């Protein structure tokens, strides 16, 4: 089993650039694809970004493309979400997820594509 712990959230000014990390433990991170989702109050959880096992293939939701960058350091078992030009509508609880089932490569954009989840980190945006 894989355990995921997000951190680095908090109150950020609009236009800011937080970079929350997600630390993984339990298995070597290079053995599973990972992703970031977010959930704002009253809304469904939505896909934000995903990244392949090696880190060579990142992909994004249209709403964050060109503003957010997902990366991973498998030596540190950590995935990062660099957020730039933060907007009030980016405020949400951000969740890290992993697909530890050994599935073949695909772009995983749905919650059911992942079987391990962190507890989430709150990002609040002040305007």
C-alpha positions as CSV (number, residue, x, y, z in Angstrom):
1,X,0.0,0.0,0.0
2,X,1.1,3.6,-0.6
3,X,0.7,6.4,1.9
4,X,0.5,10.0,0.6
5,X,0.9,13.2,2.6
6,X,0.3,16.6,1.1
7,X,1.6,19.8,2.7
8,X,2.4,23.4,1.7
9,X,-1.1,24.8,1.5
10,X,-2.4,27.8,3.3
11,X,-3.4,31.4,2.5
12,X,-1.9,32.7,-0.7
13,X,-2.5,36.1,-2.4
14,X,-4.0,36.1,-5.9
15,X,-1.1,35.9,-8.4
16,X,1.0,33.9,-5.9
17,X,3.0,30.7,-6.6
18,X,2.7,28.0,-3.9
19,X,4.4,24.7,-4.6
20,X,2.8,22.0,-2.4
21,X,4.6,18.7,-2.2
22,X,3.2,15.2,-1.8
23,X,5.4,12.8,0.0
24,X,4.8,9.1,-0.8
25,X,5.8,6.1,1.3
26,X,5.3,2.4,1.4
27,X,6.6,1.7,-2.1
28,X,9.1,3.1,-4.5
29,X,7.3,6.0,-6.2
30,X,8.7,5.2,-9.6
31,X,6.3,2.2,-9.7
32,X,3.1,4.2,-9.9
33,X,1.6,7.1,-11.8
34,X,0.4,10.1,-9.8
35,X,-2.0,12.9,-10.0
36,X,-3.4,16.0,-8.3
37,X,-7.1,16.7,-7.9
38,X,-8.9,19.6,-6.1
39,X,-12.3,20.1,-4.5
40,X,-13.9,23.5,-3.8
41,X,-16.8,23.9,-1.4
42,X,-20.0,22.7,-3.0
43,X,-18.3,21.3,-6.0
44,X,-17.2,17.9,-7.1
45,X,-13.6,16.8,-7.0
46,X,-11.9,17.6,-10.3
47,X,-8.7,16.6,-12.0
48,X,-5.9,19.1,-12.0
49,X,-2.7,17.4,-13.2
50,X,-1.2,14.0,-13.7
51,X,2.3,12.6,-14.3
52,X,3.7,9.3,-15.6
53,X,5.9,7.0,-13.4
54,X,9.1,8.4,-14.8
55,X,8.0,12.0,-14.7
56,X,8.5,12.3,-18.4
57,X,4.8,12.9,-19.3
58,X,2.9,15.6,-17.4
59,X,-0.6,16.5,-18.4
60,X,-3.2,19.1,-17.2
61,X,-6.7,20.2,-17.0
62,X,-7.5,23.0,-19.3
63,X,-8.3,25.3,-16.4
64,X,-4.7,25.2,-15.1
65,X,-2.7,24.5,-18.3
66,X,0.2,26.9,-18.7
67,X,-0.2,28.1,-15.1
68,X,0.5,24.9,-13.1
69,X,3.4,22.5,-13.5
70,X,3.5,19.0,-12.0
71,X,6.8,17.3,-11.4
72,X,8.2,14.4,-9.4
73,X,11.5,13.5,-7.8
74,X,11.5,9.7,-7.5
75,X,14.7,9.7,-5.5
76,X,12.8,11.6,-2.8
77,X,9.4,9.8,-3.4
78,X,7.8,13.3,-3.8
79,X,5.5,14.9,-6.4
80,X,5.1,18.7,-6.6
81,X,2.5,21.0,-8.0
82,X,3.9,24.3,-8.9
83,X,1.0,26.8,-9.1
84,X,1.6,30.1,-10.8
85,X,-0.7,33.1,-11.3
86,X,-3.1,31.8,-8.7
87,X,-6.7,32.9,-9.1
88,X,-9.5,33.0,-6.5
89,X,-11.2,30.2,-8.4
90,X,-8.2,28.0,-7.7
91,X,-9.1,28.0,-4.0
92,X,-9.8,24.4,-2.9
93,X,-8.5,21.4,-1.0
94,X,-5.8,19.8,-3.2
95,X,-5.4,16.1,-3.1
96,X,-2.5,13.9,-4.2
97,X,-3.4,10.5,-5.7
98,X,-1.5,7.4,-6.9
99,X,-2.4,4.5,-9.1
100,X,-0.5,1.6,-7.3
101,X,-2.2,-1.2,-9.2
102,X,0.4,-1.5,-11.9
103,X,-1.9,-0.4,-14.7
104,X,-0.5,0.2,-18.1
105,X,0.1,3.7,-19.3
106,X,-2.7,6.1,-19.9
107,X,-3.6,9.6,-19.0
108,X,-5.5,9.2,-15.8
109,X,-8.0,12.1,-15.4
110,X,-10.8,10.4,-13.4
111,X,-10.9,9.7,-9.6
112,X,-11.4,6.0,-10.3
113,X,-8.1,5.9,-12.1
114,X,-6.4,6.1,-8.7
115,X,-6.5,3.8,-5.7
116,X,-4.5,5.8,-3.1
117,X,-5.2,9.2,-1.8
118,X,-3.7,11.8,0.6
119,X,-5.7,13.7,3.2
120,X,-5.5,16.9,1.2
121,X,-4.1,20.4,1.8
122,X,-6.2,23.5,1.8
123,X,-5.2,26.4,-0.5
124,X,-7.1,29.6,0.2
125,X,-6.6,32.5,-2.3
126,X,-7.0,36.1,-1.1
127,X,-7.8,38.8,-3.7
